[in-house]
């Protein structure tokens, strides 16, 4: 089966970034377009007169998270460009990361979600990361789960 548009969600962790990079290579092999997705938590500071002065405004918070998300995509964008692959980076805000992934896949008319087996939760989660497991159980399109081990985890097991 050949895919035309592949969603690559990442949380910016070492494992998530490695999976997204593998997704770029897979998309290039398929001749597909790749869409990188970073889901940030929504702004949730309470509104009160007694908040510290250094609490960011909603606009400052969102701008900061967009910059952070774009930084996660810099290497992916360069790798995609080197492969002649069309790559689009999307930063969105949502309380539910799995639902945001499913929504982005549908909105962008993707025919595959390519994601890591774990993200920030790492190996201390059972077989699959919570977000990956929730996407797998709720998704109606194919999901390719890429198993990546972070270098830190490999070093810890070698010692």
SULVEN-V856617 format. One record per backbone hydrogen bond with DSSP energy under -0.5 kcal/mol. CO is the residue of the C=O (numbers start at 0). NH is the residue of the N-H. If there is no record, write none. Layout:
# SULVEN-V856617
CO&NH + CO&NH
This chain:
# SULVEN-V856617
3&32 + 4&110 + 4&111 + 5&34 + 6&8 + 6&113 + 7&36 + 12&16 + 13&17 + 14&18 + 15&19 + 16&20 + 17&21 + 18&22 + 19&23 + 20&24 + 21&25 + 22&26 + 23&27 + 24&28 + 25&29 + 26&30 + 26&31 + 32&5 + 33&87 + 34&7 + 35&89 + 36&9 + 37&39 + 37&91 + 39&93 + 45&47 + 47&50 + 51&54 + 56&60 + 57&61 + 58&62 + 59&63 + 60&64 + 61&65 + 62&66 + 63&67 + 64&68 + 65&69 + 66&70 + 67&71 + 68&72 + 69&73 + 70&73 + 72&76 + 73&77 + 74&78 + 75&79 + 76&80 + 77&81 + 78&82 + 79&82 + 79&84 + 80&83 + 85&33 + 87&35 + 89&37 + 91&39 + 94&96 + 95&99 + 96&100 + 97&101 + 98&102 + 99&103 + 100&104 + 101&105 + 102&106 + 103&107 + 104&109 + 105&108 + 111&6 + 111&113 + 112&114 + 112&143 + 114&145 + 116&128 + 118&121 + 120&123 + 121&124 + 128&132 + 129&133 + 130&134 + 131&135 + 132&136 + 133&137 + 134&138 + 141&112 + 142&144 + 143&114 + 143&145 + 144&146 + 145&116 + 145&147 + 149&153 + 150&154 + 151&155 + 152&156 + 153&157 + 154&158
